[in-house]
């Protein structure tokens, strides 16, 4: 099976070596910021990266609500793959990104891409399952909270409730931590409030099969909350 086309998709576990006939579909590059246009390498494993148009829409929203107006934003990029989400954040002004992926190849590639983008000293990496890192971060040397956490998993291989419970109860979140949850349209619409009144919806947008839910943890800052976007997907 090659990339593109409308035939049935071949599902493989993320992190497993790609067969020679299976191509990672996107030629990734940084969209905006200090590293704009920098090309990113992809690991030699099966990967479902966030589409460029989805990443562009996401960061347009994050820019609009002022995430990178301060130079202290810290990003936790789970299911990081090549690191495209965390690197885009660094390019736009984030202070630090931590990559989390269970594939050593993905971690090595993300760190390599960080170096080629000129972000040496502004990244760290953990090779482990996202649920474990969120639940017991100190075990992996993570002790500081994050401003932004991205959860962009391979849809068919995770239990979303487990991931959501882990982030809602993680020591890595504090008031106003933003959480991005990427999920498939087949799941329906995530609720406006998650985790016993811990995560509140800011945006919920559909891009083809992909849906991005943007939440804030126990908001203190005033956000433009759009609860109607969590009522039904269009």
Secondary structure, 3 states (H helix, E strand, C coil): CCCCCCCCCCCCCCCCECCCCCCCCCCCECCCCCCCCCECCCCCECCCCCCHHHHHHHHHHHHHCCCCCCCCCEEEEECCCCCHHHHHHHHCCCCEEEEEECCHHHHHHHHHHHHHCCCCCCEEEEECCHHHHHHCHHHHCCCCCCCEEEECCCHHHCCHHHHHHHHHCCCCCCCCCEEEEEEEHHHCCCCCEECCCCEEEEEEEEECCEEEEEEEECCCCCCCCCHHHHCCCC
